[in-house]
Amino acid sequence: MATQHLSRASLRPIGSAAALLLAALPLSSAGAREPAPPAIASPDGGVVLTLGTNAQGQPTYRVARRGRTILAPSLLGLEFERYAKLSDGLRITAVDRSTGTDRYTLPAGKVSSVAERYNQIVVHFAEPAGQQRRLDLVVRAYDTGVAMRYAIPQQASLPSVRLVNELTQFAFPADYGCTGLNLGSFGTSHEGEYDPVRAGMVRPHNLYELPFVCRTGDDGPSFAIAEAAVENWPAMYLTGTETGALGVAAKLTRRPDDPDIAVKADVGSGLVSPWRVVMIADEPGKLIENTLLTSLNPTARGDFSWVKPGKTAWDWWSGPVLSSVRSPGTNDETEKAYIDFAASLKLPYMMVDDNWYVASGNGPFLNEGADPTRPIPELNLPELVAYGRERGVGLIVWVHWQLLDRDMDRILAQIERWGIKGIKVDFMNRDDQEMIGFYHRLADATARHHLLLDLHGATHPWGMTRTWPNFLTQEGVLGAEYNKWTRRITARHNVTLAYTRMLAGPLDYTPGGYRNRTPETFRIQAVAPEVQTTRGQALAMYVVYESPLQSVADSPDAYRDQPGLEFLSAVPASWDETRFLAGTLGSYVAVARRKGRTWYVGAMTDAARTVTLPLAFLGKGRFALRSWQDGAAPTELVDQRGTVTAADPLTLTLAASGGAVAILEPIR
C-alpha cells in the first residue's frame, strides 16, 4: 500500500498560546499496572526500536540492529514556551499497529522505483486529568532504518501551538566517530566541509547540519541522522546535549519574525512534525543506496510525465570565456554559443544565470525595479527559446527568490509563456518555518506552470522530490563554484560529500571543470577557473553525485577537442538503480548506477590507488567495457576497451586527486 500520512494543519499566525512543554509520554495504561514498553521490529527482524521511560518518567526510545545497540535510550518530546517540563502524568490510551509498503516510481532520482516494507505503531497518549491534552507518537521500522514523528491531533484543549524546540535526542552508547558539517548558526547557505568529530566533542553551542553520519565501531554498522517530509515546521539541526551525555539533540531553526519560537501553528484538524530518520547500513557507503527519505514523503499527485531530467550547459561558472564570441556576457551571441555547445553534446538544457532581466546582476542583493518578466535589451529571450528548440535544447533561467515570493504566479506564468523549461532560484539562505513554506509554495507553483525547479542558496534536501518530481535538484553544498575564489575544493572534500551531504538527496555541485591541475599547480582565478583534481575525477562526479539536473559547468572552449566528451554526452542524469561498490569515507568511493540495461561506474579518490571492483551486479551475459582512467597529467585520460562478464573484476587506476569512469553495455 502507499505511504499513509496524517492530516496537515494550516499555519495561520496565532496569538499567545498557553505555555506548555510536551515531553513525550510515560508508557503507562489507564490502570495501575505499567504495561511492557512497546517495541517494533523491521520486517526482516534486524532493526528493533523499543520505547520506554527514564528514571524521571520521560519517554525514551532505543534502537538496535541485529542485537547490537545503535542508539541508547534517548529522550523524546516537544517544548513549548513558558512552561516547565512535563515529565510524567500522561497515560497511554491506545496503541495501533499496522504494516505497509512504500511503493512508488520516481521520474528522476537515484532509482526509478521503490518498494519498501515497514511495520508501524502509533502510540496515543492523553492527560488523565486537567486539560486532558493528547499527543501521538508515530514510529516506523524498515529493514534499512527507523523513523519517528510527533502528531498533535485535533482537540479543544490545544487549538494552537507556539513551539520552542523539540526534545528529541539521539543518545550514543559509546564515543562514536562521526562526520558532520558544523554550521555554527542559522541562516546560512549550507556550504561547508563535513569534518570528522568524536561524539563526545559535540557541544551545545554547535549546530550540525543534516545528515550526521556515525560509525558504531570498526566491526559495527553505520548510521546517518536525517529528516523527511519537512512541512509546516522548520529544519532540524543537531547540537550537543545540555546534560553532557554522549549523543546529539535536536535544535529547530527560529522564526525570523518571532525568534523565541520555532513553530507557530493552528492545530486545526491535526499537526505533524517531520520524520526523524535514522538510516542504518553495514558501512557508510551502503547508506548511498538508502531510499527512506523519499519513501517518507507524500506521494506525487498529478501528471509529471513532462518532467525530463538531464544535463545542462551553464554560462556563469567559466566567466564566461568564449573565443568565438566578440563580447562574452549576457547577450544573444553568447547564449547562442552555449546553446550550440549543448546541442553538440546532446545536452537537453542550457542555463542562463543572473543578469538576464532588468535590474538584475547583483547576486544576493535585490536591486530596485528588478523584474524577471522584462529581459535586458541585449537578450531576445523568445528568439533564444526558438533557437534552442530547433536544436533540441531547452532554456533554464535564474531568478532571485524574493521576486518570486512577492509575485510568484505572474512571473512563472510569463516564464511558461516564453517556453522556458525551468528556473533556478537563489539566495534563500534560510530554513525557518516561513522559508520551508516558501519552498513548498514554489514547488507547487512551478509544477502547475510545468517548470523544472533547481534551488540554490538552500537548505539540505528531505525527500520532497517524491512529492514534486519537477523539483530536480538543490545546492546546499560546498560545490565547484568555490574553485573560483578558494582552495577549499579538495579531492578529500569531494569524496566526503558522497558519504554525507548526498545521503539527504540530490546536490547541485555543478561539476565539469576541465581546466584540471594538481593541488600544487592550481591557481585561484574567477574567470576560466581551474580545479585541483584530475579529469578522471571530473567525469566520475557524473556517476557518483546524484543530481537529475546535472551541470556541465565549464566553457565550450575548455571542452573543445578534449578527451572524455563521449562520456559527458552519454552519461545519464537519472537512474534506475544505484549500487555502492567500494570505498572509505573521505578516502575514496566507487559507485555503479544503471540506466536501462547499461551500467555506469564512477570512482573518486584523494590519494593515488588502484581499485578492483566486483561486477556481480551485471547479471548474466557479456558486456562491452569502455573506461576512461587517469593519465600521466591531470588533463589526460587513458581510454580503454574490452569485454567482461559478472565473474570478472574491474580494475581502475586512479591518480592522486583523481578518478575514473566506465560504461558497461550488454552485448546482444
C-alpha positions in Angstrom: 0.0 0.0 0.0 1.1 3.6 -0.4 2.5 5.6 2.5 -0.2 6.9 4.8 0.2 10.4 6.1 -1.6 12.1 8.9 -3.6 15.2 8.1 -1.8 18.5 7.9 -2.7 21.7 9.7 -2.6 25.1 8.3 0.0 27.6 9.6 -2.0 30.7 10.0 -0.4 33.0 12.6 -1.8 32.7 16.1 -2.0 34.7 19.2 -0.3 34.0 22.5 -0.9 30.3 23.5 -0.8 28.8 26.9 2.8 27.9 27.7 3.4 24.2 27.6 6.2 21.7 27.4 5.0 18.4 26.0 7.7 15.9 26.7 6.7 12.6 25.4 5.0 10.3 27.4 5.4 7.6 30.1 4.2 4.4 28.7 1.6 3.5 31.2 -2.0 2.4 30.9 -5.1 3.9 32.4 -4.9 1.3 35.1 -2.4 1.0 37.8 -0.1 -1.6 36.2 2.6 -0.5 33.8 2.5 -2.4 30.5 5.6 -3.7 28.9 7.3 -1.0 26.8 6.1 -1.2 23.2 8.6 -2.3 20.7 8.6 -2.5 16.9 10.8 -4.6 14.6 11.6 -4.2 10.9 10.0 -6.7 8.5 13.2 -8.7 8.4 13.6 -8.5 12.2 17.0 -7.0 12.0 16.1 -3.5 13.3 14.3 -3.1 16.6 13.1 0.1 18.2 12.0 -0.1 21.9 10.1 2.6 23.8 10.4 3.1 27.5 10.9 5.7 30.2 13.8 7.0 32.2 14.1 7.5 35.9 12.3 10.8 35.7 9.4 9.3 33.8 10.3 10.9 30.4 9.7 8.7 27.3 12.7 7.2 25.6 13.4 5.1 22.6 16.3 2.7 21.9 17.4 1.3 18.5 19.3 -2.0 18.0 20.4 -3.8 14.8 21.0 -7.5 14.9 21.1 -7.4 18.7 23.7 -4.5 18.8 22.6 -1.2 20.4 22.9 1.6 17.9 21.2 4.3 19.9 21.0 4.1 23.7 17.7 5.2 25.5 17.1 8.7 24.0 14.6 11.3 25.1 11.6 12.3 23.0 9.3 15.4 23.4 8.2 18.8 22.4 9.0 22.0 24.2 6.5 24.9 24.1 7.1 28.4 25.5 6.9 29.5 29.1 6.1 26.2 30.9 8.1 23.7 32.9 8.9 20.3 31.6 6.0 17.8 31.8 7.8 14.5 32.6 5.0 12.3 33.9 1.3 12.1 34.5 0.3 11.2 30.9 -1.2 7.8 30.2 -1.3 5.6 27.1 -4.9 5.3 25.7 -4.2 3.0 22.8 -1.5 1.5 20.6 -2.3 0.9 16.9 -0.1 -1.5 14.9 0.0 -1.8 11.2 2.2 -2.8 8.3 2.6 -1.3 4.8 4.8 -0.9 1.8 6.1 2.3 0.3 5.6 1.5 -3.4 6.2 4.2 -5.9 8.1 5.3 -9.0 10.4 8.3 -9.4 10.6 10.2 -12.7 14.0 11.4 -11.6 16.4 10.2 -9.0 18.9 7.5 -8.0 16.3 4.8 -8.6 13.3 4.6 -10.8 11.1 2.5 -8.5 10.9 1.7 -4.8 9.1 -1.0 -2.8 10.0 -0.8 0.9 8.1 -2.7 3.6 7.7 -1.3 7.1 6.0 -2.0 10.4 4.3 0.9 12.3 3.0 1.7 15.7 1.0 4.8 16.7 1.1 5.3 20.5 -1.8 7.5 21.7 -1.3 9.5 24.9 -3.6 11.7 27.0 -3.5 13.6 30.3 -5.8 11.7 32.7 -6.9 15.0 34.3 -6.8 18.8 33.8 -6.9 19.8 30.1 -6.6 16.1 29.0 -4.4 17.1 26.2 -3.5 14.4 23.6 -0.3 13.6 21.7 0.5 10.7 19.4 3.9 9.2 18.6 4.2 7.5 15.2 7.1 5.1 14.8 8.1 3.1 11.7 10.7 0.3 11.4 12.2 -0.5 8.0 14.9 -3.0 7.1 17.2 0.0 6.4 16.4 2.2 9.4 13.7 3.8 11.6 11.6 6.9 11.5 9.6 8.8 14.2 7.3 11.7 14.2 5.1 13.6 16.6 1.4 14.2 15.9 -0.9 16.5 17.8 -4.5 15.5 17.0 -7.4 18.0 16.8 -8.5 18.9 20.3 -10.3 21.7 22.1 -7.7 21.9 24.9 -4.9 22.6 22.4 -6.1 24.7 19.5 -2.8 26.2 18.6 0.9 25.9 19.5 4.0 28.0 19.9 6.8 25.5 19.8 10.3 26.5 21.1 12.1 23.3 20.3 11.9 19.5 20.2 13.4 17.4 23.0 14.3 14.7 20.5 17.7 13.2 21.3 20.0 10.6 19.7 22.0 9.1 22.6 25.1 7.1 21.8 26.2 4.2 24.0 29.9 4.9 23.1 32.1 7.7 21.8 31.3 7.2 18.2 33.4 8.6 15.4 31.1 10.8 13.3 31.3 13.2 10.3 29.3 16.4 10.1 29.1 20.0 8.9 29.1 22.4 11.9 27.4 25.5 10.6 27.5 27.3 13.9 24.5 29.5 13.2 21.1 29.6 11.5 20.6 31.5 8.2 23.4 30.1 6.0 23.7 28.7 2.5 24.7 25.3 4.0 28.0 25.4 2.2 31.0 23.9 4.1 33.2 20.9 4.8 32.0 17.7 6.5 34.7 17.0 9.1 35.4 14.1 11.5 34.2 14.7 15.1 34.0 12.4 18.1 30.6 12.3 19.6 32.0 13.5 23.0 33.3 16.7 21.3 29.9 17.9 20.1 28.9 20.9 22.2 25.6 22.6 23.0 26.7 25.7 21.1 27.5 23.6 17.9 24.9 23.5 15.1 25.4 20.4 12.9 23.8 20.1 9.5 21.8 17.0 8.5 22.7 14.4 7.6 25.1 13.5 10.5 27.0 10.2 9.9 28.4 8.0 12.5 30.2 4.6 12.8 29.5 2.4 15.8 32.9 0.8 15.6 35.3 -1.0 13.2 33.1 -4.1 13.2 29.8 -2.4 13.7 27.2 -0.8 11.4 27.0 2.9 10.4 24.0 5.3 10.6 23.0 8.7 9.4 20.6 11.0 11.2 18.3 12.9 8.8 14.8 14.2 8.4 12.0 13.7 5.9 8.7 15.4 5.0 9.6 18.8 6.4 6.4 20.9 6.1 4.7 23.3 8.5 7.9 23.0 10.5 11.4 24.4 10.3 14.5 22.4 9.5 16.3 20.5 12.3 19.9 20.8 13.3 21.9 18.7 15.8 23.7 20.1 18.8 25.3 18.7 22.0 23.1 17.6 24.8 22.8 20.1 27.7 23.5 17.3 30.2 26.8 16.4 28.6 25.7 12.9 27.8 27.1 11.3 24.7 25.0 12.0 21.6 23.2 14.8 19.9 20.0 16.7 20.4 17.5 18.4 18.0 17.6 22.2 17.5 15.0 23.8 15.4 15.5 27.0 13.3 13.9 30.0 14.9 11.3 32.1 13.1 12.7 35.5 11.9 9.5 37.3 12.9 9.4 35.7 16.4 12.9 34.4 17.3 11.9 33.0 20.6 9.9 30.2 18.9 10.4 27.8 16.0 6.8 26.8 15.1 3.7 28.9 15.2 0.6 26.9 14.1 -3.0 26.2 14.5 -3.5 22.6 15.3 -6.7 22.5 13.2 -7.5 19.0 12.1 -4.1 17.9 13.2 -0.4 18.9 13.2 2.5 16.6 12.5 6.2 17.1 12.8 8.7 15.9 10.1 10.0 12.4 10.3 13.2 12.0 12.4 15.1 9.4 10.5 18.0 7.1 11.3 19.3 5.3 8.2 21.3 2.2 9.1 23.7 0.1 7.0 26.7 -2.2 7.4 29.1 0.6 6.3 28.9 4.3 5.4 28.9 3.7 1.6 25.9 1.4 1.7 23.9 4.4 3.0 24.2 5.8 -0.5 21.6 3.2 -1.6 19.1 4.2 1.1 15.7 5.5 -0.1 14.0 6.2 3.2 13.8 10.0 2.8 11.7 9.8 -0.4 9.7 6.9 1.0 8.6 9.0 4.0 7.3 11.9 1.9 3.8 12.2 0.4 3.3 10.7 -3.0 3.1 12.9 -6.0 -0.4 13.9 -7.3 -1.0 14.9 -10.9 0.7 14.3 -14.2 4.5 14.7 -14.1 5.2 12.9 -17.4 6.6 16.2 -18.7 9.5 16.1 -16.3 12.7 15.3 -18.1 15.9 15.0 -16.1 19.1 15.8 -17.9 22.4 17.7 -18.1 22.7 21.5 -18.7 25.3 23.8 -20.1 25.9 26.9 -18.0 27.0 30.4 -18.9 28.2 31.6 -15.4 30.9 29.4 -14.0 33.6 30.0 -16.6 33.3 33.7 -16.6 32.1 33.3 -19.4 35.1 32.7 -21.7 34.3 32.2 -25.3 36.9 32.7 -28.1 34.2 32.6 -30.8 32.3 35.5 -29.3 33.3 39.1 -29.7 31.9 40.3 -26.3 31.2 37.4 -24.0 28.5 38.2 -21.5 24.7 38.0 -21.1 23.8 38.6 -24.7 22.3 36.8 -27.7 25.6 35.8 -29.2 27.0 34.3 -26.0 23.8 32.4 -25.2 23.6 31.0 -28.7 27.2 29.8 -28.5 26.3 27.9 -25.2 23.1 26.5 -26.9 25.2 25.3 -29.8 27.6 23.7 -27.3 24.8 22.0 -25.5 23.4 20.7 -28.8 26.8 19.3 -29.8 26.9 17.1 -26.7 23.2 16.3 -26.8 22.6 18.1 -23.5 18.8 18.8 -23.2 19.3 22.2 -21.3 21.2 25.4 -21.2 21.1 27.6 -18.1 21.1 31.4 -18.3 22.2 32.8 -15.0 21.9 36.1 -13.2 21.9 39.4 -15.2 19.4 38.4 -17.9 16.4 40.5 -16.7 16.1 44.3 -16.0 17.9 45.4 -12.8 19.4 42.0 -12.1 23.0 41.1 -11.8 23.7 42.0 -8.2 23.8 38.5 -6.7 22.2 38.2 -3.3 21.2 41.9 -3.3 17.9 42.7 -4.9 18.0 45.9 -7.0 15.1 48.2 -7.1 13.0 47.6 -10.2 14.2 44.1 -10.8 11.7 42.3 -13.0 12.0 38.7 -14.5 9.2 39.4 -16.9 11.4 42.0 -18.7 14.6 40.7 -20.3 17.5 43.2 -20.8 17.8 44.7 -24.3 20.8 42.6 -25.1 18.8 39.4 -24.8 15.9 38.5 -27.2 14.5 35.7 -25.0 11.7 34.4 -27.3 14.2 34.2 -30.1 16.7 32.3 -27.9 14.0 29.9 -26.8 13.1 29.2 -30.5 16.9 28.9 -31.4 17.3 26.3 -28.6 14.1 24.4 -29.6 15.4 24.0 -33.1 18.5 22.3 -31.7 16.8 20.2 -29.0 17.9 22.5 -26.1 15.6 24.0 -23.6 16.4 27.1 -21.5 16.5 27.4 -17.7 16.7 30.8 -16.2 17.9 32.2 -12.9 15.5 34.2 -10.6 16.0 35.9 -7.2 13.8 34.2 -4.6 12.4 37.5 -3.2 10.8 38.4 -6.5 9.0 35.1 -6.6 7.9 35.5 -3.0 6.3 38.8 -3.9 4.7 37.9 -7.3 5.1 34.2 -7.9 2.3 33.3 -10.3 2.7 36.4 -12.5 6.4 35.7 -13.0 6.0 32.0 -13.5 3.2 32.5 -16.0 5.3 34.7 -18.2 8.3 32.3 -18.0 6.0 29.5 -19.0 4.6 31.5 -21.9 8.1 32.1 -23.3 8.6 28.4 -23.4 11.3 28.3 -20.7 11.8 24.8 -19.3 12.7 25.6 -15.7 14.0 28.0 -13.2 17.0 28.2 -10.8 16.1 30.1 -7.6 18.8 31.6 -5.4 19.9 33.2 -2.1 17.1 32.0 0.2 19.8 31.1 2.8 17.2 30.2 5.4 15.2 27.1 6.5 12.9 28.5 9.2 9.2 27.7 9.2 8.3 30.6 6.8 11.0 29.7 4.3 10.0 26.0 4.4 6.6 27.2 3.4 8.1 29.2 0.5 9.9 26.0 -0.8 6.6 24.1 -0.8 4.6 27.0 -2.5 7.3 27.3 -5.1 7.4 23.6 -5.8 3.6 23.6 -6.2 3.6 26.7 -8.4 6.4 25.5 -10.7 4.6 22.2 -11.1 1.4 24.0 -12.1 3.4 26.0 -14.7 5.2 22.9 -16.0 8.6 24.3 -14.9 11.6 22.3 -13.6 13.0 23.6 -10.3 16.6 24.0 -9.0 17.1 25.6 -5.6 20.4 27.3 -4.9 21.3 29.1 -1.6 19.0 26.4 0.0 19.0 24.0 2.9 19.5 20.3 2.8 17.0 18.0 1.0 14.4 15.9 2.8 12.9 13.8 0.1 10.5 16.3 -1.3 11.4 15.3 -4.8 8.9 12.4 -4.4 6.0 14.8 -3.9 7.2 17.3 -6.5 9.1 15.4 -9.2 9.7 18.6 -11.1 11.9 19.7 -8.2 15.1 18.1 -9.6 18.0 19.3 -7.5 19.3 21.8 -5.0 22.5 23.3 -3.8 23.1 23.4 -0.1 26.6 22.1 -0.8 30.2 23.5 -1.0 30.5 22.9 -4.7 32.7 23.7 -7.7 31.9 27.5 -7.6 34.3 27.8 -4.7 37.2 26.9 -7.0 36.8 30.5 -8.3 37.9 32.1 -5.0 39.3 29.4 -2.6 41.4 26.3 -2.3 38.7 24.5 -0.3 37.5 22.2 -3.0 39.9 19.3 -2.5 39.6 15.7 -3.6 39.0 14.7 0.0 36.2 17.1 0.3 34.7 15.8 -3.0 34.9 12.2 -1.9 33.4 13.0 1.6 30.3 14.6 0.0 29.3 11.2 -1.4 29.1 9.8 2.1 27.5 12.8 3.8 25.6 15.6 2.1 24.5 13.3 -0.8 22.7 10.9 1.6 20.0 13.6 2.0 19.2 13.8 -1.7 20.4 15.5 -4.9 23.2 18.0 -4.8 23.8 20.6 -7.4 27.6 20.6 -7.1 28.0 21.9 -10.7 30.7 19.5 -11.9 32.5 19.6 -15.2 35.6 21.7 -14.5 38.0 20.8 -17.4 41.0 23.0 -16.5 42.5 20.3 -14.3 45.6 20.9 -12.2 47.4 19.3 -9.4 46.9 20.9 -5.9 50.4 22.3 -6.2 49.9 24.0 -9.6 46.3 25.1 -9.0 45.6 28.8 -9.2 42.6 30.7 -7.9 41.0 32.7 -10.7 37.4 33.8 -11.1 37.5 33.8 -14.9 38.4 30.5 -16.6 38.6 28.8 -13.2 40.8 25.8 -12.5 40.1 22.7 -10.4 42.7 20.9 -8.3 41.5 17.4 -9.3 42.0 15.3 -12.4 39.8 15.0 -15.4 39.1 11.4 -14.4 37.5 12.8 -11.2 35.6 15.4 -13.1 33.9 12.7 -15.2 33.4 10.4 -12.1 31.2 13.1 -10.4 28.5 12.5 -13.1 28.1 8.9 -11.8 29.0 9.4 -8.1 26.9 12.5 -7.4 23.1 12.3 -7.5 21.5 15.2 -9.4 18.8 14.8 -12.0 19.6 18.2 -13.3 23.4 17.9 -13.7 25.6 20.8 -14.8 28.3 20.7 -17.4 29.8 23.8 -15.9 32.8 24.9 -18.0 33.1 26.9 -21.1 32.8 25.4 -24.6 36.4 26.5 -25.1 37.6 24.2 -22.3 35.9 21.2 -23.8 36.8 21.7 -27.5 38.7 18.7 -28.9 39.4 17.3 -25.4 39.1 13.6 -24.4 36.1 12.3 -22.4 33.4 14.2 -24.3 31.8 11.0 -25.4 31.3 10.1 -21.8 30.0 13.6 -20.9 27.4 13.3 -23.7 26.4 9.7 -22.9 26.2 9.6 -19.1 22.6 10.0 -17.8 21.4 12.3 -15.0 18.8 10.0 -13.6 19.0 6.3 -12.8 17.0 3.0 -12.5 19.3 1.5 -9.9 22.3 2.5 -7.6 25.0 0.3 -6.1 27.8 1.2 -3.7 30.8 -0.8 -4.8 33.8 0.1 -2.6 35.3 2.9 -0.6 36.2 4.5 2.7 34.6 7.8 3.9 36.9 10.7 3.0 39.4 8.5 1.1 37.8 7.0 -2.0 34.4 6.0 -3.3 33.2 3.8 -6.2 29.5 3.7 -7.3 27.7 1.9 -10.1 24.4 3.2 -11.5 22.2 1.6 -14.1 20.1 3.1 -16.8 18.1 0.6 -18.8 20.5 -2.4 -19.2 23.6 -0.2 -19.3 25.8 0.3 -16.2 28.0 3.3 -15.4 30.8 3.2 -12.9 32.4 6.2 -11.2 35.4 6.2 -8.8 36.9 9.1 -7.0 40.0 9.2 -4.7 42.1 11.5 -2.6 45.4 9.6 -2.8 46.7 7.6 -5.8 45.4 4.0 -5.7 44.3 1.1 -7.8 40.8 -0.3 -7.1 39.5 -3.6 -8.1 35.7 -3.7 -8.2 33.4 -6.8 -8.4 30.9 -6.9 -11.3 28.5 -9.4 -9.9 25.7 -6.7 -10.2 25.9 -7.1 -14.0 24.0 -10.4 -14.0 24.0 -12.7 -17.0 25.7 -12.1 -20.3 28.7 -10.4 -21.8 29.2 -6.6 -21.6 31.3 -4.3 -23.7 33.5 -2.2 -21.4 34.8 1.2 -22.1 36.7 3.1 -19.4 38.4 6.4 -19.0 41.1 6.4 -16.4 43.7 9.0 -15.2 46.7 9.5 -17.4 50.2 10.9 -16.6 48.9 14.5 -16.3 45.7 15.9 -14.7 44.2 16.7 -18.1 45.0 13.3 -19.6 42.7 10.3 -19.9 43.5 6.7 -20.8 40.7 5.3 -23.0 40.4 1.5 -22.8 38.0 -1.0 -24.2 37.3 -4.7 -23.6 34.7 -7.3 -22.8 33.6 -8.5 -19.3 31.1 -10.7 -17.5 29.8 -10.6 -14.0 32.6 -13.0 -13.0 35.3 -10.6 -14.0 36.8 -7.8 -11.8 37.1 -4.2 -13.0 40.4 -2.7 -12.2 40.7 1.1 -12.3 43.9 3.1 -11.8 43.3 6.4 -10.1 45.9 9.2 -9.8 46.2 11.4 -6.7 43.1 13.6 -6.5 41.8 11.5 -9.4 39.1 9.3 -10.6 37.9 7.0 -13.4 34.7 6.1 -15.2 33.4 3.1 -17.1 30.4 2.2 -19.3 29.3 -1.4 -19.5 26.8 -2.1 -22.2 25.2 -5.5 -22.8 26.3 -7.3 -25.9 23.2 -8.6 -27.7 
